[in-house]
Amino acid sequence: AVDALLLDKIRLAERNGIQFEHELRISSGLSLPAEDLGTILGNALDNALEGCGRMAEDGRRKTIDLKILEDEGELLIYVRNSINPGEIRKVREGYLSSKRRKDVRGYGLYNMRKAVEKNRGNLVVNSEGDFFELKILVPLRRPL
């Protein structure tokens, strides 16, 4: 499932001139439910692709850096993408959607947070300058 999702997003990035770097170190028997992993990765990568797609054509590179690492009973998902400076607006503990059409508000970050919390994980977002970062850490259940 991860392979199919990533292949689709990598091809979409290539078609749109976005450099997509990735590092994956996960086992095939990952204990995180597939629907939650799909929700997290799908929304994270859709948001990253949209952020890069809105960038001004001013010579800056459009990039997405993805790391999915399984280590010592935890899963780390890290996504960093380039954005237009100042595009992301933080309010209280969250971020406002930067979608141009306000009637099509994004729920991606909300859905990711729900999937992460359901699995006792933690999601942290950060926006500085030309980049947006998403860090997710989820404890993995040990097989019985």
N, C-alpha and C positions, 0 to 999 in steps of 0.2 A: 504494500500500500504506500509506504514512504517512497519507494523507488518511482512508482507511477506518478505520484503527486509532484515529486521533485523534477522528474523529466519534463512534465508539462510546464512547470514554472520556469525551468532553465531555458526551454525553447522559446517561451514567451519573452523572457528577458533578452535573449539573443536577437529576436525579431525587432525589439525596440531599442537596440543599441546599449543595453545595460550589461555591464560586466558582472558576472555571477560567480563568486568564489564559494566553495563549500568544503566542509570537512565533516565526515560522518564516521562515528565509531559507536555503533549500537549492535546488540545481538538480535538474532532473528526472533527470539522468544521474549521480547519486551513485554513487561507486565502492565504497561499503561494501555488501557482500552483503545482499540483502533479508532473508534469514533472520536474520542477525546484528542488523540494525537492528530487526527485529520483536521479537527476543528482548530487546534492550536497552530499547526503548520500551515494549513490552507489560509487562514486569516492573516497570520503573520507575513506570509509571502505575498498575499494579495495586497496588503497594506504597503509593504516595501516596494512592490512593483508600481503601485499607484503613486507613492511618494516620488520615486524616480521619474515616473512618467510626467509629473507636473513640473519637473525642473526646467528652468529657463535654458534655452540653447545658447549658453555663454561660454562654451569650451570646457566647463567642468565635467569630469567623468561621472557618469551614472553608475553606481556600484551597489551591490548587495553582497554582504558577507554572512554566510550561514554556518553555524557549527551546531551539530547535534552529537553530544558526547555522553556515553554511559560510563559511569565510574563509581565504584564502591557503593552500589545500591542507590544511586541518584542519576537522574537524567537532566542534563543541562542543554537548553536550547537557547542559542544566542543568534540574534538577527540584528545586523547593523546596515542601514542604507543611507545613501545620500539624499538630501532634500534641499529645497530652496531655503536659504537662511531666513529665520523668522517666521516660517510658515506654520510651525506647530505652536499652538497656544495652550499653556498649562493653566488649569483652573482647579483650585483646591488640591485634591488628590488625584486628579485625572487630566485628560487632554481633550480638547474640543476637536471634533471631526473637522478636517480641512477639505472635505469634499466641496466642490464648487456648487453643486445643487443641494441646497439645504433640505429639500423634501426627500432626498435620498441619503439621509444621515447614516453614517457608518456605525455598525454594531460589532465590528470585528474585534476590537479591543475588549469590549464587554463580554463577548462570547468566549474569547480566549481566557479571560480572567475567571469566568465561571467554570470552565473545563479544568483549569489549573487548581482552583480552590477545591473542586470536587475530589481531586486526587491529592489533597493535602500539600499542595505545592505553593510556590511563591512566584509572583510576576512583578518585575520592576521595569519601568520605562524611563527613558532619559532622552532629552533632546538638547543638543548643544551645537550651536553654529550650523554647520552644513550636514549634520548627521542625526539620525534617530536610532536609538538602541532599545532593544527588547531583550531582557534576560529572564529566563524561566528556569526554575529548579524544582524538580518533582521527585519525591522519594519513590523508589520502586518497591513493590511488594516482593517479598521473597517467596519462591515457589514452596508449596507445602510438601 
